[in-house]
């Protein structure tokens, strides 16, 4: 297998399958809402996954009752939830599925929610650092 350092530029990073690694991974469930904080939540999930701090998984699949995804959440090392705002939609999805949440954050406590999809990478990095520290990743 080619390491990430040996891959040609532009080659996608292939992630381990969630269901195969759940017991050994912190699984991250994100808001992907239509505001800056939702998009920042999504990008935090991507960043932490690419940093091998956690493995992003599909929050919508849990809401849809997907048995494989419910199993992933039940078996994960720790479930980390990134909510965009005080509505706590991602957290509610997991709570409604009776999934134990190990850590959650509400991005709107750190940034004003604005109805835009344009975000700043500095905000993504700043909030991701908070998650890494507080969730002990």
C-alpha positions in Angstrom: 0.0 0.0 0.0 1.3 3.5 -0.9 1.6 5.8 2.1 0.1 9.3 2.1 3.5 10.8 1.6 4.2 8.6 -1.5 0.9 9.3 -3.3 0.9 11.5 -6.3 -0.5 15.0 -5.6 -4.2 15.2 -6.0 -4.8 11.5 -5.2 -7.6 11.1 -2.7 -7.0 9.8 0.8 -8.9 6.6 1.2 -10.4 6.2 4.7 -10.8 3.0 6.6 -14.4 1.8 6.6 -16.2 3.0 9.7 -17.7 -0.3 10.5 -14.3 -2.0 10.5 -12.6 0.4 12.8 -15.3 1.8 15.1 -14.0 0.2 18.3 -10.6 1.8 17.8 -11.8 5.2 16.6 -13.3 8.4 17.9 -16.3 8.8 15.6 -17.2 12.3 14.7 -20.8 13.3 13.8 -21.3 16.8 12.4 -23.8 19.4 11.6 -23.8 20.3 7.9 -26.3 23.1 8.1 -26.9 25.9 5.6 -25.1 28.6 7.6 -21.5 29.4 8.4 -21.5 27.4 11.6 -22.9 24.3 9.9 -20.3 24.5 7.2 -17.5 25.0 9.7 -18.8 21.9 11.6 -18.5 19.9 8.4 -15.0 21.2 7.7 -13.9 20.4 11.3 -15.0 16.8 10.8 -13.0 16.7 7.6 -9.9 18.2 9.2 -10.0 16.0 12.2 -10.5 12.9 10.0 -7.6 13.9 7.8 -5.4 14.5 10.9 -6.3 11.0 12.1 -7.8 12.4 15.3 -11.2 11.0 14.6 -13.2 9.3 11.8 -16.1 11.3 10.4 -19.3 9.3 9.8 -22.7 10.0 8.3 -25.0 11.8 10.8 -27.9 11.6 8.3 -27.6 7.8 8.2 -28.2 7.7 11.9 -31.2 9.9 11.6 -32.5 7.5 8.9 -32.1 4.6 11.2 -29.4 2.9 9.2 -28.5 -0.2 11.2 -24.8 -0.3 10.2 -24.4 3.4 11.3 -26.2 2.8 14.6 -23.9 -0.1 15.2 -20.9 2.1 14.4 -22.1 4.7 17.0 -22.7 2.0 19.6 -19.2 0.4 19.1 -17.2 3.6 18.8 -14.4 4.5 21.1 -16.0 7.9 21.7 -18.8 9.7 19.9 -17.9 13.3 19.2 -20.7 15.7 18.1 -20.1 19.0 16.4 -23.3 21.1 16.5 -23.5 24.3 14.5 -25.9 26.1 16.7 -28.1 26.0 19.7 -30.6 23.9 17.8 -28.3 20.9 18.5 -29.6 19.0 15.5 -26.6 16.6 15.3 -26.8 15.9 19.1 -30.5 15.3 18.9 -30.1 12.8 16.0 -27.8 10.7 18.2 -29.9 11.2 21.4 -33.0 10.1 19.5 -31.1 7.0 18.5 -30.1 6.4 22.2 -26.4 6.8 21.3 -24.1 7.8 24.1 -22.3 11.1 23.3 -18.8 11.4 24.7 -18.2 15.0 23.7 -20.2 17.8 22.0 -19.6 21.4 21.1 -21.9 24.2 19.9 -19.9 26.3 17.4 -22.3 29.2 17.8 -21.0 29.7 21.3 -17.7 30.8 19.7 -18.9 32.4 16.4 -21.9 34.3 15.4 -24.3 32.2 13.2 -24.6 33.9 9.8 -26.7 32.7 6.8 -23.8 32.2 4.5 -21.9 29.2 3.2 -18.7 31.2 3.0 -16.3 30.4 5.9 -12.8 31.2 7.0 -10.3 28.4 7.4 -8.9 30.2 10.5 -12.3 29.7 12.2 -12.2 26.0 11.3 -8.7 25.6 12.7 -9.5 27.6 15.9 -12.7 25.6 16.7 -10.9 22.3 15.7 -8.2 23.1 18.3 -10.8 23.6 20.9 -12.4 20.2 20.1 -9.0 18.4 20.1 -8.2 19.9 23.6 -11.6 19.4 25.2 -12.4 16.0 23.7 -8.8 14.8 24.5 -8.1 13.7 21.0 
